[in-house]
Amino acid sequence: GLCENSSVESWQMIVFLHIAGLALVSAKQQQAIFPWHKKPAKTPPFDPTEFEAKVDRTVGKLLFENNLGDHSVYSGVAGGNQFATIWVRDFCHATGGLLLKPSWRIGSKDVPSRQIVLSTLKEILSLIQDGEDDSKIKIPRALDSLGPHEDLLTFKVLKGGADLKKKVVWPFGEKDPGVGMQQFPSGKMYGYFKGEAGASETCDAGYLLILAFTRVAPLLNDAELTDFLQSSKDKLKKAIDFHSSAHRWETRNDKWYFNQTAWSEWKDSVKQEGISSYSNLQLIEALTKLIKLMKNDSRVATALAEAKIFGPRFGSTGPQTLGDGSNGQYDALLGHLHGWTMDVYDYFHDNSTGLLRELDSHNDKELLKVSHIDANLQWLETNEHSQEAQKLISLSKISKAFVRRNHGGGLRTLHGINTLGWPQREVSPSKSVIGLYQYHGTFAWSWWTCWFAEIAAKQSNTKLSEELLHFIWRTQYDSALGDQKFSNYISEVYSNTHIVHTIGYVSETPFLWGSSYCVRAIEALKKNQAAAPAALEEEGQQKHEVNQVNNTALFENAEAESEPKQRLSRRFSLRSNAKLEATLQGSDEAMFLQEL
């Protein structure tokens, strides 16, 4: 009996010490302490080639083939551990990066990227559930082959998270987060709909499916597009119809805005119930790209003509369809979408910060003060081709609000919001208890950090773009994780200068959504750098022209001294040359300011 009691007490002590150790880790993540901690080598200098290799390695780890007998689905899971499932939101976001490369290696095959996106879209759309009316349409948040019960997905997430945690804190066994990952979907797939805190839908799945379709459709050949529209057009229309139901809309200042339910968008650890500037701008982007696609492709227009939109937002008193584009209908819809964009700006713009505020939740004044980086980056994405709109929310204002720099001016870290945190009542208690109060607050996510880098590169701000990618590179070599192999991949989320690692959670690694946005940033930088020699050549040509003008002026001055009768024409010539030189110098200055 004494031996048994001693044995019990020993195990209790082991459990106590383990919990105490975990508490130490979460208490101050940036100074995490492990009894078996081994400090790795210093972070190596940034290497663009190696960084791209990490990104491609991360994506490659998460792509797979699921053979269903009559057809194969080529797809990607959101992560290798707790998110080893096709999460609809993550995959749709990832399509922007996946489609930038012609193909990806899956097993022994080089699979065209359009085939990966197309086969996954078909599978997701096939699992949309029709309702009695548009308010009852259900779009899955995730796909897996676990069986029909929703709780099976919850169990998989918890198990995957525990296994990843073990790789970090357990002194023995496998340390590579990309080895020994959870089982990817295999066999018949089911749709899963339930989310955080009892949420039964995702407000963004519909318009993200639309956006993914507009990205892949131009890359398809005639047979592929025809086959997709024949097999999936009815379900794609349901994804569009989802946003037409009147219960999803509210007015502010007599203007209609898309209204989201609680816990239903990507920041699902915070309630986010109400009118979101970010979600409205995403929906605007998706519908704008869809209508432009329909305008340019009659097959798409015919297939989706009967899809429904919310009439009052588009100038109608009752229900409205996208239509066939006759009588200038598509141009009218695009005009309404532009008006909606400016309504978002007028209502959410904060004059004191120059940013868009995030959320109006039942006129909660405290919530309305918060700006998140996602809405401000989305403004630039939605208005990518409008220089006037891009002047309204500038990169410099976004950088000032969300980038944290050290005393020397270098980029140290990023924050997701411009306040200390969301109000406590907004944050899921289950997230707070495991150390994730700031999960969708001040924590920096790899996906929007690389999105920021992509937009900076497109605006010719190479310095800022490279700084942001250097932050990802540097943080992946987190010394708090000892000699673990996280530096081989792109992780999900960061806190200050570390990969998130709390008492109950380790940042998902490898992570598809983040790595796909890294692809976008890398490709934007490459394009920017390829254009640089041409820009330098053009600048040199302009300087050469200025020099020619100056030489001509000097020659005319000398000529005038020997021929007084030419003075009148000389004054005219010099005045014209001065105007030309000023114009050229102004052009150089404008180019220089744009680069800054």
C-alpha positions as CSV (number, residue, x, y, z in Angstrom):
1,G,0.0,0.0,0.0
2,L,2.9,2.3,0.9
3,C,4.5,1.6,-2.5
4,E,1.3,2.3,-4.3
5,N,0.9,5.6,-2.4
6,S,4.5,6.5,-3.3
7,S,3.9,5.6,-6.9
8,V,0.8,7.8,-7.1
9,E,2.6,10.7,-5.4
10,S,5.5,10.3,-7.9
11,W,3.2,10.5,-10.8
12,Q,1.3,13.5,-9.3
13,M,4.7,15.2,-8.9
14,I,5.6,14.5,-12.5
15,V,2.3,15.9,-13.7
16,F,2.6,18.9,-11.4
17,L,6.2,19.6,-12.7
18,H,5.0,19.3,-16.3
19,I,2.1,21.7,-15.8
20,A,4.4,24.1,-14.0
21,G,6.9,23.9,-16.8
22,L,4.2,24.7,-19.3
23,A,3.0,27.6,-17.2
24,L,6.6,29.0,-17.2
25,V,6.6,28.8,-21.0
26,S,3.4,30.7,-21.4
27,A,4.0,33.3,-18.7
28,K,6.5,35.1,-20.8
29,Q,6.8,33.6,-24.2
30,Q,9.8,35.7,-25.3
31,Q,11.8,34.3,-22.4
32,A,10.5,30.7,-22.5
33,I,12.5,28.4,-20.4
34,F,13.0,24.6,-21.0
35,P,15.1,22.4,-18.7
36,W,16.4,20.7,-21.9
37,H,16.7,24.0,-23.9
38,K,19.5,24.2,-26.4
39,K,20.1,27.5,-28.0
40,P,20.4,27.2,-31.8
41,A,22.9,28.9,-34.0
42,K,22.3,32.6,-34.7
43,T,19.8,33.5,-37.4
44,P,21.6,33.3,-40.7
45,P,21.4,36.3,-43.0
46,F,18.3,36.6,-45.2
47,D,18.7,34.5,-48.3
48,P,15.9,35.0,-51.0
49,T,16.6,31.6,-52.6
50,E,16.4,29.7,-49.3
51,F,13.4,31.7,-48.2
52,E,11.6,30.7,-51.4
53,A,12.6,27.1,-50.8
54,K,11.1,27.2,-47.3
55,V,7.9,28.6,-48.8
56,D,7.7,25.9,-51.5
57,R,8.6,23.2,-48.9
58,T,5.7,24.4,-46.7
59,V,3.2,24.4,-49.6
60,G,4.4,21.1,-50.9
61,K,4.0,19.4,-47.5
62,L,0.3,20.2,-47.4
63,L,-0.8,19.3,-50.9
64,F,-2.2,15.8,-51.5
65,E,-4.3,13.6,-53.8
66,N,-7.5,11.9,-52.6
67,N,-8.5,9.1,-55.0
68,L,-12.3,8.8,-54.8
69,G,-12.6,6.0,-57.4
70,D,-14.4,7.8,-60.2
71,H,-12.2,10.9,-59.8
72,S,-9.3,12.3,-57.8
73,V,-9.4,15.5,-55.8
74,Y,-6.1,17.4,-55.7
75,S,-6.1,19.8,-52.8
76,G,-4.3,21.2,-49.8
77,V,-4.9,21.0,-46.0
78,A,-4.6,24.2,-44.0
79,G,-1.8,22.8,-41.8
80,G,0.0,19.7,-40.9
81,N,-1.1,19.2,-37.4
82,Q,-4.3,20.7,-35.8
83,F,-5.5,22.0,-39.2
84,A,-4.8,18.9,-41.3
85,T,-8.2,19.4,-43.0
86,I,-9.4,21.2,-46.1
87,W,-10.6,24.4,-44.4
88,V,-12.6,26.3,-47.0
89,R,-11.5,29.8,-46.0
90,D,-7.8,28.8,-45.9
91,F,-7.9,27.1,-49.2
92,C,-9.7,29.9,-51.0
93,H,-7.2,32.4,-49.7
94,A,-4.4,30.1,-50.8
95,T,-5.5,30.0,-54.4
96,G,-4.0,33.4,-55.1
97,G,-0.6,32.0,-54.4
98,L,-1.1,28.5,-55.7
99,L,-2.1,29.8,-59.2
100,L,1.0,32.0,-59.5
101,K,3.0,28.8,-60.3
102,P,2.1,26.6,-63.3
103,S,2.2,23.3,-61.3
104,W,3.0,21.8,-57.9
105,R,4.5,18.5,-57.0
106,I,2.1,16.1,-55.3
107,G,3.6,12.7,-54.7
108,S,5.3,11.7,-57.9
109,K,3.2,13.9,-60.1
110,D,3.5,17.5,-61.3
111,V,-0.1,18.7,-61.0
112,P,-1.2,21.9,-62.8
113,S,-2.1,24.5,-60.2
114,R,-5.4,25.2,-62.0
115,Q,-6.3,21.5,-61.6
116,I,-5.7,21.7,-57.8
117,V,-7.9,24.7,-57.5
118,L,-10.6,23.4,-59.8
119,S,-11.0,19.9,-58.3
120,T,-11.2,21.4,-54.8
121,L,-13.7,24.0,-55.8
122,K,-15.9,21.3,-57.3
123,E,-15.7,19.2,-54.1
124,I,-16.5,22.1,-51.8
125,L,-19.4,23.3,-54.0
126,S,-20.9,19.8,-54.1
127,L,-21.3,19.9,-50.4
128,I,-23.3,23.2,-50.2
129,Q,-26.7,22.5,-48.7
130,D,-29.7,24.1,-50.2
131,G,-32.2,25.6,-47.8
132,E,-35.9,26.4,-48.0
133,D,-34.9,29.9,-49.0
134,D,-31.6,31.9,-49.4
135,S,-31.4,32.5,-45.7
136,K,-31.0,28.8,-45.1
137,I,-28.1,28.1,-47.5
138,K,-25.3,26.3,-45.7
139,I,-21.7,26.4,-47.0
140,P,-19.2,24.1,-45.3
141,R,-16.3,25.6,-43.3
142,A,-14.3,22.4,-43.7
143,L,-14.0,19.1,-45.6
144,D,-12.6,15.9,-44.3
145,S,-13.2,12.1,-44.5
146,L,-13.8,11.6,-40.7
147,G,-17.4,10.7,-41.0
148,P,-20.7,12.7,-40.7
149,H,-20.4,13.8,-37.1
150,E,-19.2,17.3,-36.4
151,D,-17.5,16.4,-33.2
152,L,-15.0,14.2,-35.1
153,L,-13.4,17.3,-36.6
154,T,-13.1,18.9,-33.2
155,F,-11.4,15.8,-31.8
156,K,-9.0,15.8,-34.8
157,V,-8.1,19.5,-34.1
158,L,-7.5,18.9,-30.4
159,K,-5.4,15.8,-31.1
160,G,-3.3,17.5,-33.7
161,G,-2.7,20.4,-31.4
162,A,-1.6,18.1,-28.6
163,D,0.8,16.2,-30.9
164,L,2.4,19.4,-32.1
165,K,2.7,20.6,-28.5
166,K,4.5,17.4,-27.6
167,K,7.0,17.9,-30.3
168,V,7.9,21.2,-28.7
169,V,8.0,20.5,-25.0
170,W,8.8,16.7,-24.9
171,P,12.6,16.2,-24.7
172,F,12.5,13.0,-26.8
173,G,11.2,12.0,-30.1
174,E,10.5,13.8,-33.4
175,K,11.0,17.5,-33.4
176,D,10.2,18.4,-37.0
177,P,6.6,19.8,-37.2
178,G,6.5,18.7,-40.8
179,V,7.2,15.0,-40.0
180,G,4.6,12.7,-38.5
181,M,1.7,15.0,-39.4
182,Q,-2.0,14.2,-38.9
183,Q,-3.9,12.1,-41.4
184,F,-5.0,14.0,-44.5
185,P,-8.5,13.5,-45.9
186,S,-8.7,10.1,-47.6
187,G,-11.8,8.6,-49.1
188,K,-15.3,10.0,-49.1
189,M,-15.4,13.6,-47.8
190,Y,-18.0,15.2,-45.6
191,G,-18.8,18.9,-45.0
192,Y,-18.5,20.4,-41.5
193,F,-20.4,23.5,-40.6
194,K,-20.1,24.3,-36.9
195,G,-17.6,26.8,-35.6
196,E,-16.5,28.8,-32.6
197,A,-18.9,29.3,-29.7
198,G,-21.8,27.6,-31.5
199,A,-21.5,29.4,-34.8
200,S,-23.3,27.5,-37.5
201,E,-21.9,29.3,-40.6
202,T,-19.0,31.2,-42.0
203,C,-19.9,34.6,-43.4
204,D,-17.0,34.7,-45.8
205,A,-17.1,31.2,-47.4
206,G,-19.5,32.3,-50.2
207,Y,-17.6,35.2,-51.5
208,L,-14.2,33.5,-51.1
209,L,-15.5,30.7,-53.3
210,I,-16.6,33.4,-55.8
211,L,-13.1,35.0,-55.6
212,A,-11.4,31.6,-56.1
213,F,-13.5,31.0,-59.2
214,T,-12.7,34.3,-60.7
215,R,-9.0,33.6,-60.3
216,V,-9.0,30.1,-61.9
217,A,-11.6,30.7,-64.7
218,P,-9.3,32.7,-67.0
219,L,-6.6,29.9,-66.8
220,L,-9.0,27.2,-67.9
221,N,-9.2,25.9,-71.5
222,D,-12.6,25.7,-73.2
223,A,-13.3,22.1,-72.2
224,E,-12.4,22.6,-68.5
225,L,-14.5,25.8,-68.1
226,T,-17.5,24.2,-69.9
227,D,-17.2,21.0,-67.7
228,F,-17.0,23.1,-64.5
229,L,-20.0,25.3,-65.4
230,Q,-22.1,22.2,-66.4
231,S,-21.3,20.3,-63.1
232,S,-21.1,23.2,-60.6
233,K,-23.0,26.3,-61.8
234,D,-26.1,25.6,-59.7
235,K,-24.0,25.3,-56.5
236,L,-21.9,28.3,-57.5
237,K,-25.1,30.3,-57.8
238,K,-26.0,29.2,-54.3
239,A,-22.7,30.6,-53.0
240,I,-23.6,33.9,-54.6
241,D,-27.3,33.8,-53.4
242,F,-26.0,33.3,-49.8
243,H,-25.4,37.1,-49.7
244,S,-28.7,38.1,-51.1
245,S,-30.9,37.3,-48.1
246,A,-32.3,40.5,-46.5
247,H,-31.5,39.3,-43.0
248,R,-27.8,39.7,-43.8
249,W,-28.0,43.4,-44.4
250,E,-28.4,46.5,-42.2
251,T,-28.4,50.3,-42.9
252,R,-26.2,53.0,-41.5
253,N,-26.9,56.6,-42.6
254,D,-29.4,55.3,-45.1
255,K,-26.8,53.1,-46.8
256,W,-26.9,49.3,-46.9
257,Y,-24.0,47.1,-45.6
258,F,-23.4,43.4,-45.4
259,N,-24.0,42.3,-41.8
260,Q,-22.1,39.3,-40.4
261,T,-23.2,36.9,-37.6
262,A,-21.0,36.3,-34.5
263,W,-17.8,34.2,-34.7
264,S,-18.3,33.7,-38.4
265,E,-15.3,35.4,-40.1
266,W,-11.6,34.7,-40.1
267,K,-11.0,36.4,-36.7
268,D,-13.2,33.7,-35.1
269,S,-11.7,34.0,-31.6
270,V,-13.4,37.4,-31.4
271,K,-17.2,37.8,-31.8
272,Q,-17.1,40.3,-34.7
273,E,-20.9,40.5,-34.9
274,G,-22.2,43.4,-37.0
275,I,-21.0,45.4,-40.0
276,S,-17.3,44.8,-40.8
277,S,-15.4,47.1,-43.2
278,Y,-13.1,44.2,-44.0
279,S,-15.9,41.8,-44.9
280,N,-17.8,44.4,-46.9
281,L,-14.6,45.2,-48.9
282,Q,-13.9,41.5,-49.6
283,L,-17.5,41.0,-50.8
284,I,-17.1,44.0,-53.1
285,E,-13.9,42.7,-54.5
286,A,-15.4,39.3,-55.2
287,L,-18.5,40.6,-56.9
288,T,-16.5,43.2,-58.9
289,K,-14.2,40.5,-60.3
290,L,-17.2,38.2,-61.0
291,I,-19.1,40.8,-62.9
292,K,-16.0,41.8,-64.9
293,L,-15.5,38.1,-65.7
294,M,-19.1,37.8,-66.8
295,K,-18.8,40.9,-69.0
296,N,-15.8,39.3,-70.8
297,D,-17.0,35.7,-71.0
298,S,-20.5,35.0,-72.3
299,R,-20.4,31.4,-71.1
300,V,-20.0,32.5,-67.5
301,A,-22.6,35.3,-68.0
302,T,-25.2,32.7,-69.3
303,A,-24.4,30.2,-66.5
304,L,-24.7,32.7,-63.6
305,A,-27.3,35.2,-65.0
306,E,-30.0,34.0,-62.5
307,A,-27.7,34.3,-59.4
308,K,-29.2,36.7,-56.9
309,I,-27.9,39.8,-55.2
310,F,-29.4,42.1,-52.6
311,G,-31.5,44.5,-54.6
312,P,-31.6,47.6,-52.4
313,R,-27.8,47.8,-52.4
314,F,-27.9,47.9,-56.2
315,G,-30.6,50.4,-56.7
316,S,-33.6,48.1,-56.7
317,T,-36.5,47.9,-54.3
318,G,-36.9,44.2,-54.6
319,P,-34.9,41.0,-55.5
320,Q,-32.4,41.3,-58.3
321,T,-30.3,39.0,-60.4
322,L,-26.8,39.5,-61.9
323,G,-28.5,39.3,-65.3
324,D,-27.1,38.8,-68.8
325,G,-25.4,42.2,-69.2
326,S,-27.8,43.6,-71.7
327,N,-28.6,47.3,-71.7
328,G,-25.5,48.2,-69.9
329,Q,-26.5,46.2,-66.8
330,Y,-23.0,45.1,-65.8
331,D,-21.7,48.7,-66.0
332,A,-24.5,49.8,-63.8
333,L,-23.7,47.1,-61.3
334,L,-20.0,48.0,-61.3
335,G,-21.0,51.6,-60.6
336,H,-23.1,50.6,-57.6
337,L,-20.1,48.5,-56.3
338,H,-17.9,51.6,-56.6
339,G,-20.5,53.6,-54.7
340,W,-20.6,50.9,-52.0
341,T,-16.8,51.0,-51.7
342,M,-16.9,54.8,-51.1
343,D,-19.7,54.3,-48.6
344,V,-17.5,52.0,-46.6
345,Y,-14.8,54.6,-46.6
346,D,-17.1,57.4,-45.6
347,Y,-18.6,55.4,-42.7
348,F,-15.5,53.7,-41.3
349,H,-12.7,56.2,-42.0
350,D,-11.1,57.6,-38.9
351,N,-9.8,61.1,-39.5
352,S,-7.4,61.0,-36.5
353,T,-5.5,57.9,-37.8
354,G,-6.1,58.0,-41.5
355,L,-7.3,54.3,-41.2
356,L,-10.5,52.3,-41.6
357,R,-12.0,51.3,-38.4
358,E,-13.0,47.6,-38.3
359,L,-16.4,47.0,-36.9
360,D,-19.8,48.6,-36.1
361,S,-21.4,46.1,-33.7
362,H,-24.8,47.6,-32.7
363,N,-23.3,51.0,-32.4
364,D,-20.8,49.9,-29.7
365,K,-18.6,53.0,-29.5
366,E,-15.6,51.2,-27.9
367,L,-15.5,48.6,-30.6
368,L,-15.8,51.2,-33.3
369,K,-12.5,52.7,-32.3
370,V,-10.5,49.6,-33.2
371,S,-8.7,49.4,-36.6
372,H,-7.3,46.1,-37.8
373,I,-4.7,45.8,-40.5
374,D,-6.9,43.4,-42.6
375,A,-9.5,46.1,-43.6
376,N,-6.8,48.6,-44.5
377,L,-4.9,46.1,-46.7
378,Q,-8.2,45.0,-48.2
379,W,-8.9,48.6,-49.2
380,L,-5.7,48.6,-51.2
381,E,-6.5,45.2,-52.7
382,T,-10.1,46.1,-53.6
383,N,-9.0,49.4,-55.2
384,E,-5.8,48.0,-56.8
385,H,-6.5,49.7,-60.1
386,S,-7.7,53.1,-58.7
387,Q,-4.8,55.5,-57.8
388,E,-7.3,58.0,-56.4
389,A,-8.7,55.4,-54.0
390,Q,-5.3,54.2,-53.0
391,K,-4.3,57.7,-51.9
392,L,-7.1,57.6,-49.3
393,I,-5.4,54.8,-47.3
394,S,-1.7,54.9,-47.6
395,L,1.0,52.4,-47.0
396,S,2.8,54.9,-44.7
397,K,-0.3,55.2,-42.5
398,I,-0.7,51.4,-42.3
399,S,3.0,51.0,-41.5
400,K,2.9,53.7,-38.8
401,A,-0.1,52.1,-37.1
402,F,0.8,48.4,-37.2
403,V,4.6,48.1,-37.6
404,R,6.8,48.3,-34.4
405,R,10.3,49.5,-35.0
406,N,13.4,49.3,-32.7
407,H,15.4,52.4,-31.7
408,G,17.6,52.1,-34.8
409,G,14.5,52.3,-37.1
410,G,14.5,48.6,-38.1
411,L,11.3,46.6,-38.2
412,R,11.0,44.6,-35.0
413,T,7.5,43.2,-35.1
414,L,3.9,43.8,-36.2
415,H,0.6,44.1,-34.4
416,G,-2.8,43.2,-35.9
417,I,-4.7,46.0,-34.2
418,N,-3.9,49.6,-33.3
419,T,-5.1,49.2,-29.6
420,L,-3.9,47.1,-26.7
421,G,-6.5,44.5,-27.4
422,W,-10.1,43.7,-28.1
423,P,-12.6,44.4,-25.3
424,Q,-12.5,41.3,-23.0
425,R,-16.2,40.6,-23.7
426,E,-15.4,40.2,-27.4
427,V,-12.9,37.4,-27.0
428,S,-13.8,33.7,-26.7
429,P,-13.2,32.5,-23.2
430,S,-11.8,29.2,-24.5
431,K,-9.1,31.1,-26.4
432,S,-8.2,33.3,-23.5
433,V,-7.8,30.4,-21.1
434,I,-5.1,28.8,-23.3
435,G,-3.2,32.0,-23.8
436,L,-4.7,33.2,-27.0
437,Y,-6.4,36.4,-25.9
438,Q,-4.4,38.3,-28.6
439,Y,-4.8,35.5,-31.2
440,H,-6.7,37.9,-33.5
441,G,-5.6,41.0,-31.8
442,T,-1.9,42.1,-31.5
443,F,-0.5,38.8,-32.8
444,A,1.0,39.0,-36.3
445,W,-0.1,36.4,-38.8
446,S,2.1,35.2,-41.6
447,W,-0.6,35.5,-44.2
448,W,-1.3,39.2,-43.8
449,T,2.4,40.0,-43.1
450,C,3.2,38.6,-46.6
451,W,0.1,40.3,-48.0
452,F,1.4,43.6,-46.7
453,A,4.8,42.7,-48.4
454,E,3.1,41.9,-51.7
455,I,1.2,45.2,-51.7
456,A,4.3,47.2,-50.8
457,A,6.2,45.5,-53.7
458,K,3.4,46.4,-56.1
459,Q,3.6,50.0,-55.0
460,S,7.4,49.9,-55.6
461,N,8.2,50.1,-51.9
462,T,10.9,47.4,-52.1
463,K,12.5,48.4,-48.8
464,L,9.3,47.8,-46.8
465,S,8.4,44.6,-48.7
466,E,11.8,43.1,-47.9
467,E,11.7,44.2,-44.3
468,L,8.4,42.3,-43.9
469,L,9.8,39.1,-45.4
470,H,12.9,39.5,-43.3
471,F,10.6,39.5,-40.2
472,I,9.1,36.2,-41.3
473,W,12.6,34.7,-42.0
474,R,14.0,35.9,-38.6
475,T,11.0,34.9,-36.5
476,Q,11.0,31.3,-37.9
477,Y,14.4,30.9,-36.2
478,D,12.8,31.4,-32.8
479,S,15.3,30.6,-30.1
480,A,12.5,29.9,-27.6
481,L,11.8,26.7,-29.5
482,G,15.3,25.4,-29.0
483,D,16.6,23.3,-31.8
484,Q,13.2,22.4,-33.3
485,K,12.9,22.5,-37.0
486,F,10.4,25.3,-37.3
487,S,12.9,27.3,-39.4
488,N,12.3,24.9,-42.3
489,Y,8.7,26.1,-42.8
490,I,6.3,29.0,-42.6
491,S,4.3,29.1,-39.4
492,E,0.8,30.5,-38.7
493,V,1.1,33.3,-36.2
494,Y,3.7,35.3,-34.2
495,S,3.8,37.2,-31.0
496,N,6.4,40.0,-30.8
497,T,9.6,38.3,-32.1
498,H,8.5,34.7,-31.5
499,I,6.4,31.9,-32.9
500,V,3.3,31.7,-30.8
501,H,3.7,29.1,-28.1
502,T,1.4,29.3,-25.1
503,I,0.4,26.9,-22.3
504,G,-2.2,25.2,-24.6
505,Y,-1.2,26.1,-28.2
506,V,1.6,26.1,-30.6
507,S,1.4,28.0,-33.9
508,E,0.4,25.6,-36.7
509,T,3.4,24.7,-38.7
510,P,3.6,24.1,-41.7
511,F,0.8,26.5,-42.6
512,L,-0.8,26.8,-46.1
513,W,-2.5,30.1,-45.9
514,G,0.6,32.0,-44.8
515,S,3.0,30.2,-47.2
516,S,0.7,30.9,-50.2
517,Y,0.8,34.6,-49.4
518,C,4.5,34.4,-49.2
519,V,4.4,33.1,-52.7
520,R,2.5,36.2,-53.7
521,A,5.0,38.5,-52.0
522,I,8.0,36.7,-53.6
523,E,6.5,36.9,-57.1
524,A,5.6,40.6,-56.6
525,L,9.2,41.4,-55.5
526,K,10.6,39.4,-58.5
527,K,8.5,41.4,-60.9
528,N,9.5,44.6,-59.2
529,Q,13.1,43.8,-59.4
530,A,12.9,42.7,-63.0
531,A,11.3,46.1,-63.8
532,A,14.1,48.0,-62.0
533,P,16.7,47.8,-64.8
534,A,14.1,49.1,-67.3
535,A,13.2,51.9,-64.9
536,L,16.9,52.8,-64.5
537,E,17.4,52.8,-68.3
538,E,14.4,55.1,-68.7
539,E,15.8,57.4,-66.0
540,G,19.1,57.4,-67.7
541,Q,17.4,58.3,-71.0
542,Q,15.6,61.2,-69.4
543,K,18.9,62.5,-67.9
544,H,20.5,62.2,-71.4
545,E,17.7,64.2,-72.9
546,V,18.2,66.9,-70.2
547,N,21.9,67.0,-70.9
548,Q,21.1,67.4,-74.6
549,V,18.8,70.3,-73.8
550,N,21.5,71.9,-71.7
551,N,24.1,71.4,-74.4
552,T,21.8,73.0,-77.0
553,A,21.2,76.0,-74.7
554,L,25.0,76.5,-74.3
555,F,25.5,76.3,-78.0
556,E,22.8,78.8,-78.6
557,N,24.3,81.2,-76.0
558,A,27.6,81.0,-77.8
559,E,26.0,81.6,-81.1
560,A,24.0,84.5,-79.9
561,E,27.1,86.3,-78.6
562,S,28.5,86.3,-82.2
563,E,25.2,87.2,-83.8
564,P,23.2,89.9,-81.9
565,K,20.3,89.8,-84.4
566,Q,19.4,86.4,-82.9
567,R,18.7,87.7,-79.4
568,L,14.9,87.6,-79.6
569,S,14.8,84.0,-80.8
570,R,17.5,83.1,-78.3
571,R,15.4,84.4,-75.4
572,F,12.5,82.4,-76.7
573,S,14.6,79.3,-77.1
574,L,16.1,79.5,-73.6
575,R,12.7,80.0,-72.1
576,S,11.4,76.9,-73.9
577,N,14.4,74.9,-72.9
578,A,13.9,76.0,-69.2
579,K,10.3,74.8,-69.3
580,L,11.4,71.4,-70.8
581,E,14.2,71.0,-68.3
582,A,11.8,71.8,-65.4
583,T,9.3,69.2,-66.8
584,L,11.9,66.5,-67.0
585,Q,13.2,67.3,-63.5
586,G,9.7,67.2,-62.2
587,S,9.2,63.8,-63.8
588,D,12.4,62.6,-62.1
589,E,11.2,63.9,-58.7
590,A,7.8,62.3,-59.1
591,M,9.4,59.0,-59.9
592,F,11.7,59.3,-56.8
593,L,8.8,60.2,-54.5
594,Q,6.8,57.2,-55.8
595,E,9.7,54.9,-55.1
596,L,9.9,56.2,-51.5
